[in-house]
Amino acid sequence: MPTLYTQQDKNIGRTWFLMFTFVFVVIAIGWAASWYFNDPLILTGFVLFSIVMNVSSFWFSDKIVLSTAGAHEADPVTYLELHRIVENLAITAGLPKPRVYIVNDPSPNAFATGRNPEHGVVAVTTGLLSLLDRSELEGVVAHELSHIGNRDTLIATVAAILVGFVALISDVLLRAHLWGGGDDDHGDGRIRIIMMLVGFALALLAPIFARLLQLAISRKREFLADASGALLTRYPDGLASALQKISGAAVPLRHANQATAHLYIENPFSRHGKVSGMASLFMTHPPVEARIAALLGNNKEETV
């Protein structure tokens, strides 16, 4: 079903934009730091690290994410039904069967990762398997396959790694500033003050900008994956019911991580209940109520 995956080219372009933006931000921070500390080796180090992180985020992001989540490959005998669901939906979607992983966690949730459909991975928690019936599980798997087909997993996993790294280097720079450094005789005093403020601002704002970019990527793609998943199963009620159950579970995810929260079908850090106003702007996912309403609304339109 190639019509389901209208965002492939856009997401590939967004990924390249994200990676170039990351390099620019890191080099800008490194340049400011090297100027302030009067040490050109700092800039060289930042450039090398930005290249290494871009390469790593592209080629190894799935392994990093799976390791962070504590996931392991699902045994094809123990989890035969899950494998069958994934395989059948992948065939229907026109995708290679992704690898299937399990997270031993009572909290119901799921995510997809992988830089392309050939390296796709669908991971579900044991809590999800015990909570959902077959039609609901199919809805969740179809949602995750839609992420893979649209290359959402590429940009989402790259964002997860790069956002975490931007936060890390910014924290290092801020700590270095607090400890002091630099040559007091270097350059004009006013220019020095300006550059110090610029470097401090970059270190402070970089993780904020990275986080906002991560949020923007995640929120839009969830609605699309819900719609594409509903088209794939032809049963929107299954995914809507699954989202209702997942959002209503009060069990926290043990391996939850802020850098990877946007990968899950439901934000593991979200507080249950309706969220509105300014708070909703900083959620990695749209409100569950809005997602369910969109699914059931589409269903009603189809049945008229």
C-alpha positions in Angstrom: 0.0 0.0 0.0 2.3 2.8 -1.1 -0.4 5.4 -0.6 -0.1 4.9 3.1 3.5 6.1 3.1 3.2 9.6 1.7 5.8 11.0 4.1 8.8 8.9 3.2 10.6 11.5 1.1 9.7 14.3 3.5 11.0 12.4 6.5 14.2 11.6 4.7 14.7 15.3 3.9 13.8 16.2 7.5 16.4 13.8 8.8 19.1 15.3 6.6 18.0 18.8 7.8 18.1 17.6 11.4 21.6 16.2 11.0 23.0 19.3 9.3 21.3 21.5 12.0 22.9 19.4 14.7 26.3 19.8 13.1 25.8 23.5 12.8 24.7 23.9 16.4 27.5 21.7 17.8 30.2 23.6 15.8 28.7 26.9 16.9 28.9 25.8 20.5 32.4 24.5 20.0 33.6 27.7 18.3 32.2 29.8 21.1 33.8 27.6 23.7 37.2 27.5 21.9 37.1 31.3 21.6 36.3 31.7 25.2 38.9 29.3 26.5 41.4 30.3 23.8 41.9 26.7 22.7 41.3 25.7 19.1 41.5 22.1 20.0 38.0 22.4 21.6 36.5 23.3 18.2 38.3 20.4 16.5 37.0 18.1 19.2 33.4 19.4 18.7 33.6 18.9 14.9 34.9 15.4 15.2 32.2 14.5 17.8 29.5 16.0 15.7 30.5 13.8 12.8 30.8 10.7 14.9 27.4 11.3 16.5 25.7 11.8 13.1 27.2 8.6 11.7 26.3 6.7 14.9 22.8 8.1 15.1 22.1 6.9 11.5 23.7 3.5 11.5 23.4 2.4 15.2 20.4 4.3 16.5 18.2 1.2 16.6 20.7 -0.8 18.6 21.1 2.2 21.0 17.4 2.6 21.4 16.8 -1.1 22.0 19.5 -1.3 24.5 18.2 1.8 26.3 14.7 0.2 26.4 16.0 -3.1 27.7 14.4 -4.9 24.8 15.3 -8.4 23.6 14.3 -10.4 20.5 10.9 -12.1 20.9 11.2 -15.9 20.8 9.2 -17.1 17.7 7.7 -20.0 19.6 6.9 -18.2 22.9 5.5 -15.3 21.0 4.1 -17.1 18.0 0.9 -15.1 17.9 2.7 -11.8 18.0 5.0 -12.9 15.2 2.0 -13.9 13.1 0.3 -10.6 13.6 3.4 -8.6 12.7 4.1 -10.8 9.6 0.5 -10.7 8.3 0.2 -6.9 8.7 3.7 -6.4 7.1 2.6 -8.4 4.1 -0.6 -6.3 3.8 1.4 -3.1 4.2 3.9 -4.2 1.5 6.8 -4.1 4.0 9.5 -6.6 4.9 8.7 -8.3 8.2 10.4 -6.2 10.9 12.3 -7.8 13.7 10.1 -8.4 16.8 11.4 -7.4 20.2 9.9 -7.7 23.7 10.4 -5.4 26.7 9.8 -7.2 30.0 7.8 -4.4 31.6 4.3 -4.5 33.1 3.6 -1.0 31.6 1.6 -1.3 28.3 3.5 0.4 25.5 5.2 -0.2 22.2 7.6 1.5 19.8 9.2 1.1 16.4 12.8 1.8 15.3 15.2 1.3 12.5 16.6 3.5 9.8 14.6 2.0 7.0 12.0 -0.8 6.4 14.7 -3.4 5.8 16.1 -2.7 9.3 12.7 -2.1 11.0 12.0 -3.2 14.5 8.7 -3.4 16.4 9.0 -3.7 20.1 6.1 -4.3 22.6 6.1 -4.6 26.4 4.8 -7.7 28.1 2.3 -5.5 29.8 0.8 -4.6 26.4 0.5 -8.2 25.4 -1.4 -9.1 28.7 -3.7 -6.0 28.4 -4.9 -6.0 24.8 -7.0 -8.4 22.8 -6.0 -9.4 19.3 -7.8 -6.6 17.4 -6.3 -4.0 19.7 -2.8 -5.5 19.4 -3.2 -5.5 15.6 -4.1 -1.8 15.8 -0.9 -1.1 17.8 1.3 -3.1 15.5 -0.3 -1.4 12.4 0.4 2.0 14.0 4.1 1.0 14.4 4.4 -0.4 10.9 3.0 2.9 9.6 5.9 4.6 11.4 8.3 2.2 9.6 6.7 2.6 6.2 6.7 6.4 6.5 10.4 6.5 7.7 9.2 8.1 10.9 11.6 5.7 12.7 14.5 7.2 10.8 14.0 10.7 11.9 12.7 9.8 15.4 15.6 7.6 16.3 18.1 10.1 14.9 16.4 12.8 16.9 16.5 10.7 20.1 20.3 10.3 19.9 21.1 13.8 18.8 18.9 15.5 21.3 20.5 13.6 24.1 23.9 14.5 22.8 23.1 18.2 22.5 21.9 18.2 26.1 25.1 16.4 27.2 27.6 18.8 25.5 25.6 21.8 26.6 25.8 20.6 30.2 29.5 20.0 29.9 30.0 23.6 28.5 28.0 25.1 31.3 29.9 23.3 33.9 33.2 24.3 32.3 32.0 27.9 32.4 31.1 27.7 36.0 34.7 26.4 36.8 36.1 29.4 34.8 38.8 29.4 32.2 40.2 31.4 29.3 42.9 33.9 28.9 42.1 37.3 30.5 44.4 39.1 28.0 42.7 37.6 24.9 41.1 40.2 22.6 39.1 43.2 23.3 37.2 43.1 26.6 33.8 44.0 25.1 34.1 41.5 22.4 35.1 38.9 25.0 32.1 39.6 27.1 29.8 39.3 24.0 31.4 36.0 22.9 31.1 34.7 26.5 27.4 35.6 26.5 26.9 34.0 23.0 28.6 30.8 24.1 26.6 30.7 27.3 23.3 31.3 25.4 24.1 28.6 22.9 24.9 26.1 25.7 21.7 27.1 27.5 19.3 27.2 24.5 20.6 24.3 22.4 18.9 21.6 24.3 15.7 23.6 24.4 15.7 24.1 20.6 16.5 20.4 20.2 13.7 19.4 22.5 11.2 21.6 20.6 12.3 20.1 17.3 11.8 16.6 18.8 8.3 17.6 19.9 7.3 19.0 16.6 8.5 15.8 14.8 6.6 13.5 17.2 3.2 15.2 17.6 2.4 15.4 13.8 3.6 11.9 13.0 1.3 10.2 15.7 -1.9 11.4 14.0 -0.6 10.2 10.6 0.4 6.8 12.0 -3.0 6.4 13.7 -4.8 7.1 10.4 -2.4 4.9 8.4 -2.7 2.1 11.0 -6.5 2.3 10.9 -6.4 2.1 7.1 -4.2 -0.9 7.3 -6.4 -3.0 9.6 -9.7 -1.5 8.4 -10.8 -1.4 12.0 -10.1 2.0 13.7 -12.0 0.9 16.8 -9.2 -1.6 17.6 -6.5 1.1 17.8 -8.9 3.5 19.5 -9.7 0.9 22.2 -6.0 0.1 22.6 -5.1 3.8 23.1 -7.8 4.0 25.7 -6.5 1.1 27.7 -2.8 2.1 27.4 -3.5 5.7 28.5 -5.6 4.4 31.4 -2.9 2.1 32.8 -1.3 3.5 35.9 1.9 1.4 35.7 5.0 3.4 35.0 7.5 2.2 32.4 10.7 1.1 34.2 13.1 1.9 31.3 11.5 5.2 30.4 13.9 7.8 29.1 13.2 11.4 28.2 15.3 11.2 25.0 13.3 8.2 23.7 9.9 9.1 25.1 8.7 10.3 21.7 9.3 6.8 20.1 6.5 5.1 22.1 2.9 4.9 21.0 2.0 6.7 24.2 4.4 9.0 26.2 5.6 7.0 29.2 5.9 10.2 31.2 2.4 11.6 30.5 0.0 12.0 33.3 -3.3 10.4 32.8 -6.3 12.6 32.2 -7.0 15.5 30.0 -4.2 18.0 29.3 -4.9 21.4 27.8 -3.5 24.9 27.5 0.3 25.5 27.6 1.0 22.1 29.1 -0.2 20.4 25.9 2.4 22.3 23.9 5.2 20.5 25.6 3.9 16.9 25.3 5.7 14.5 22.9 2.3 13.1 21.8 -1.1 14.7 21.0 -3.7 14.2 23.7 -5.1 10.6 23.7 -8.6 12.0 23.6 -7.9 13.9 20.4 -6.3 10.8 18.8 -9.3 8.6 19.8 -11.8 11.2 18.5 -10.0 11.3 15.2 -10.0 7.6 14.8 -13.7 7.2 15.7 -14.6 10.2 13.7 -13.0 8.7 10.6 -14.8 5.5 11.3 -18.2 7.2 11.5 -17.5 9.0 8.2 -16.7 5.6 6.5 -19.9 3.9 7.8 -22.2 6.7 6.7 
